[in-house]
Structure formats: C-alpha cells, structure tokens
C-alpha cells in the first residue's frame, strides 16, 4: 500500500491522534467514509435524480 509499512502507519496515526484528538477521530473517519462512498457513486455514473425531458 504505497510502500508504507507498519511502523510508518503507526507514526502517521500517532500524529493524527495528537493533532485532532481522540474525540474527533470517529467524526473524521465517518466523513472520510462518506466522501469515498460519494466519489465511488459519482465515478460509476449513476445519477440519483432523473433529468431526462418528458415528452
């Protein structure tokens, strides 16, 4: 995964924990998951709203 090993991931997680604090991590994770889900949905080309003209 991008050449990151376990020690690098632990260091990155520790830095994120210090910067944002333990209380904000679930909110950040939820927002990150929603953004990835929306990106996947948009890249598939599916539209939630039908904009075809009615004859």
C-alpha positions, 0 to 999 in steps of 0.5 A, spaced: 500 500 500 504 505 497 510 502 500 508 504 507 509 499 512 507 498 519 511 502 523 510 508 518 502 507 519 503 507 526 507 514 526 502 517 521 496 515 526 500 517 532 500 524 529 493 524 527 491 522 534 495 528 537 493 533 532 485 532 532 484 528 538 481 522 540 474 525 540 474 527 533 477 521 530 470 517 529 467 524 526 473 524 521 473 517 519 465 517 518 466 523 513 472 520 510 467 514 509 462 518 506 466 522 501 469 515 498 462 512 498 460 519 494 466 519 489 465 511 488 457 513 486 459 519 482 465 515 478 460 509 476 455 514 473 449 513 476 445 519 477 440 519 483 435 524 480 432 523 473 433 529 468 431 526 462 425 531 458 418 528 458 415 528 452 
